[in-house]
């Protein structure tokens, strides 16, 4: 009985993670902001506040940006070995 319950919880957690990871980034961020706002309401347990803040921070970190992209290249440096006219 307990084994089936534990396996069911593991499968549920894995399915929730897969859905979360495959959501579009904008929707994932909006959901994370909602979870963060819900967890920061007065009267919530401290662990719940920390967990909801961590979810929101992780969603923001995965958003990325142009500076994180490998396609962004540094500005070309001027060549100093060119002969001046």
MODELLER restraints for C-alpha pairs under 7 A, 6 or more apart:
rsr = mdl.restraints
at = mdl.atoms
rsr.add(forms.Gaussian(group=physical.xy_distance, feature=features.Distance(at['CA:20:A'], at['CA:28:A']), mean=6.88, stdev=0.5))
rsr.add(forms.Gaussian(group=physical.xy_distance, feature=features.Distance(at['CA:25:A'], at['CA:63:A']), mean=6.31, stdev=0.5))
rsr.add(forms.Gaussian(group=physical.xy_distance, feature=features.Distance(at['CA:28:A'], at['CA:59:A']), mean=6.75, stdev=0.5))
rsr.add(forms.Gaussian(group=physical.xy_distance, feature=features.Distance(at['CA:29:A'], at['CA:59:A']), mean=5.61, stdev=0.5))
rsr.add(forms.Gaussian(group=physical.xy_distance, feature=features.Distance(at['CA:29:A'], at['CA:60:A']), mean=6.59, stdev=0.5))
rsr.add(forms.Gaussian(group=physical.xy_distance, feature=features.Distance(at['CA:32:A'], at['CA:55:A']), mean=6.15, stdev=0.5))
rsr.add(forms.Gaussian(group=physical.xy_distance, feature=features.Distance(at['CA:32:A'], at['CA:56:A']), mean=4.73, stdev=0.5))
rsr.add(forms.Gaussian(group=physical.xy_distance, feature=features.Distance(at['CA:32:A'], at['CA:59:A']), mean=6.43, stdev=0.5))
rsr.add(forms.Gaussian(group=physical.xy_distance, feature=features.Distance(at['CA:33:A'], at['CA:56:A']), mean=5.81, stdev=0.5))
rsr.add(forms.Gaussian(group=physical.xy_distance, feature=features.Distance(at['CA:35:A'], at['CA:52:A']), mean=5.81, stdev=0.5))
rsr.add(forms.Gaussian(group=physical.xy_distance, feature=features.Distance(at['CA:36:A'], at['CA:52:A']), mean=4.69, stdev=0.5))
rsr.add(forms.Gaussian(group=physical.xy_distance, feature=features.Distance(at['CA:36:A'], at['CA:53:A']), mean=5.31, stdev=0.5))
rsr.add(forms.Gaussian(group=physical.xy_distance, feature=features.Distance(at['CA:36:A'], at['CA:56:A']), mean=5.80, stdev=0.5))
rsr.add(forms.Gaussian(group=physical.xy_distance, feature=features.Distance(at['CA:39:A'], at['CA:48:A']), mean=5.93, stdev=0.5))
rsr.add(forms.Gaussian(group=physical.xy_distance, feature=features.Distance(at['CA:39:A'], at['CA:49:A']), mean=4.79, stdev=0.5))
rsr.add(forms.Gaussian(group=physical.xy_distance, feature=features.Distance(at['CA:39:A'], at['CA:52:A']), mean=5.34, stdev=0.5))
rsr.add(forms.Gaussian(group=physical.xy_distance, feature=features.Distance(at['CA:40:A'], at['CA:49:A']), mean=5.36, stdev=0.5))
rsr.add(forms.Gaussian(group=physical.xy_distance, feature=features.Distance(at['CA:66:A'], at['CA:72:A']), mean=6.78, stdev=0.5))
